Amino acid sequence: MELFSVPDRRARETAAVLYTVVEGVIHTLAFEPAKLDEQTAIETLVTMIADLIEALRIRE
């Protein structure tokens, strides 16, 4: 992934955070499926996205 070729520092940082969140969700779904049912997985993803949005608002 050419993440660090993005010229805008804020866009690069945002992309890095988003990539980390998505990677965490994929890891959880792939390696810990017994711990999550579909509803819990969706709730976890929504919470992670909400946390990301809040973090981006704070940084503005």
C-alpha positions as CSV (number, residue, x, y, z in Angstrom):
1,M,0.0,0.0,0.0
2,E,1.4,3.4,-1.0
3,L,0.2,5.0,2.2
4,F,3.1,7.3,2.7
5,S,3.1,8.7,-0.8
6,V,0.1,10.9,0.1
7,P,1.5,14.4,0.2
8,D,-0.9,15.9,2.8
9,R,0.3,15.0,6.3
10,R,-3.2,15.0,7.8
11,A,-4.6,12.7,5.0
12,R,-1.6,10.4,5.5
13,E,-2.2,10.2,9.3
14,T,-5.9,9.7,8.8
15,A,-5.3,6.9,6.3
16,A,-2.8,5.2,8.7
17,V,-5.4,5.3,11.5
18,L,-8.2,4.0,9.3
19,Y,-5.9,1.2,7.9
20,T,-5.1,0.2,11.5
21,V,-8.8,0.1,12.5
22,V,-9.7,-2.0,9.4
23,E,-6.7,-4.3,10.0
24,G,-7.8,-4.8,13.6
25,V,-11.4,-5.7,12.6
26,I,-10.1,-8.2,10.0
27,H,-7.8,-9.8,12.5
28,T,-10.6,-10.1,15.0
29,L,-13.0,-11.6,12.5
30,A,-10.4,-14.0,11.1
31,F,-8.7,-15.2,14.2
32,E,-11.3,-14.9,16.9
33,P,-14.6,-15.8,15.2
34,A,-15.8,-17.9,18.1
35,K,-15.7,-14.8,20.4
36,L,-17.9,-12.7,18.1
37,D,-21.3,-13.3,16.7
38,E,-22.4,-11.2,13.7
39,Q,-24.2,-8.6,15.8
40,T,-21.2,-8.2,18.1
41,A,-18.8,-7.8,15.1
42,I,-21.0,-5.1,13.6
43,E,-21.3,-3.3,16.9
44,T,-17.5,-3.5,17.3
45,L,-16.9,-2.1,13.9
46,V,-19.4,0.8,14.4
47,T,-17.7,1.6,17.7
48,M,-14.3,1.7,16.1
49,I,-15.5,4.0,13.3
50,A,-17.2,6.3,15.8
51,D,-14.0,6.4,17.9
52,L,-12.0,7.3,14.7
53,I,-14.4,10.1,13.8
54,E,-14.2,11.5,17.3
55,A,-10.4,11.4,17.3
56,L,-10.4,13.2,14.0
57,R,-12.7,15.9,15.3
58,I,-10.5,16.5,18.4
59,R,-7.5,17.0,16.1
60,E,-9.1,19.7,14.0
